[in-house]
């Protein structure tokens, strides 16, 4: 067998395991999570202070951060905001603070998900995997028969002077400035752009963007729609682009066109 034949028959290298940083002030919790995540193929780093997390982010940025809010002498929300401002990674808040206001604030500062203690380890792993899937460079194809615009092969989607580069996950306004959308906000906008003029239920939006169904008091989509409206600068009155349809969900009103990027 020739050298070229050997090269052609070599198996593709296995993908590197996703790196998960676990920040909690209780070593028992970080050890438990690290052991369970490790058994599911993740590489983990255990941390107990916000400073240690910031040092890790600079040296070996993880793919996903599991962040406890109840750190002694530190504000978990401030840490979450710093992560969103300076790094692109998944962020799941894992905390004993189950108050609805805390959950809303956590999502407002950019968390991709919010899990309250005590939690089921299998559910936490499933949520972590869902966040990492949304961060993958190539998003999964939309459901059959659901495409309204051409979203194939590195598209650029356009509406009201805005441009969305799906491949680069970049959103640019009419003034040429890039909008700083979180992972969840970009995924939500992308789904709206694939279905302009159609009423989309909260359950559908949650399933498409987070891979799960909503609970009876789940306001995740409502919170993200509000943030997305503000960042697009069309948050009120007749100019509202994402329209609420009472009892049904949301509708993206602008006309959407697509071109292929070079």
Secondary structure, 3 states (H helix, E strand, C coil): CCHHHHHHHCCCCCCCCCEEEEECCCHHHHHHHHHHHHHCCCEEEEECCHHHHHHHHHHCCCCEEEECCCCCCCCHHHHHHHHHHHCCCEEEEEECCCCHHHHHHHHHCCCCEEEECCCCHHHHHHHHHHHHHHHCCCCCCCCCCCCCCCCCCCEEEEECCEEEECCCCEEECCCCCECCCCHHHHHHHHHHHHCCCCEECHHHHHHHHHCCCCCCCCCHHHHHHHHHHHHHCCCCHHHCCEEEECCCEEEECCCCEEEECC
